[in-house]
Amino acid sequence: MIAELQNVTKAYRAAPGAPEQRVLAGLNLSIAAGETLSISGSSGCGKSTVLNLLGTLDEPDSGSVKLFGQAVPYGDEGALSELRANQLGFIFQLHHLLPQCSALENVLIPTLGGAVRPDQAKALERAHRLLARVGLGAHLDKRPAQLSGGERQRVAVVRALIREPGLLLADEPTGALDAASASSLIDLLLELNAEEGTTLVLVTHDPALAARMARRYRLVDGLLSQS
């Protein structure tokens, strides 16, 4: 299994001393290599919390999280950083591109960190190939301000894929796009899933987009139900 969440609970306090708000209540989820999976639900139900747990950005209050067959090494920031750099890809609603860098430079940024870095010549070739694959081969030198919203998100997708992650986590990646651009982005993610074999987990509020994943879940009262 690529990822396993077992009996995971998570609660937050809006402020010190405020009552706890439990968002996950003994949640279980297993994800196999190459799958596409969506998680939907009402605003504030905990969808992003599930994604943060899968991305090692958050730690459960109880229960266990395994990635790539190993328990997540909470407390070891070095090991967590290496796991994120080498095995995980993140796409967010906002692209978070560096405005002073070109599309190509933004894509290559993840290759500059980590104890084990990819071969730079191979990374550059992959960046060129993927940017061309998403229709941006003629825009390598453009900065984010010179690109459309859909083009910026495509750069963010390529950036997330540059190190060939085993698990790609997409948190409302179409939320800032119009309907046509949103549909096009999901087309791209599914095509890249088929070509690259990268496992895809999509969090979305849009039922039409969620329905395009092979497995579909709704998060209600802290638990997942398959739809």
Sequence and secondary structure as in RCSB ss.txt:
>XXXX:A:sequence
MIAELQNVTKAYRAAPGAPEQRVLAGLNLSIAAGETLSISGSSGCGKSTVLNLLGTLDEPDSGSVKLFGQAVPYG
DEGALSELRANQLGFIFQLHHLLPQCSALENVLIPTLGGAVRPDQAKALERAHRLLARVGLGAHLDKRPAQLSGG
ERQRVAVVRALIREPGLLLADEPTGALDAASASSLIDLLLELNAEEGTTLVLVTHDPALAARMARRYRLVDGLLS
QS
>XXXX:A:secstr
  EEEEEEEEEEESSTTS EEEEEEEEEEEE TT EEEEE STTSSHHHHHHHHTTSS  SEEEEEETTEE  TT
 HHHHHHHHHHHEEEE SS    TTS HHHHHHGGGG SSS   HHHHHHHHHHHHHHTT TT TT  GGGS HH
HHHHHHHHHHHTT  SEEEEESTTTTS HHHHHHHHHHHHHHHHHH  EEEEE S HHHHTTSSEEEEEETTEEE
E 
